[in-house]
Amino acid sequence: MQIESVVITIGAFLLGIFIGGIVGVAFMCLFQINIPYERDEDKISTERSGNVEKT
């Protein structure tokens, strides 16, 4: 019984790391893709308006 519980806890731990790693990488990719575009849009909008309107 003790060996089985240890194997289950290790398996759950590794599974959590695996899922967490996939989710973390996916979120990092999404943020790296989205943030530059948002910054570029802000720079373009401020350049077009001549920094008159501050949002």
ABEGO torsion letter per residue (X at the ends): XAAAAAAAAAAAAAAAAAAAAAAAAAAAAAAAAAAAAAAAAAAAAAAAAGGABBX
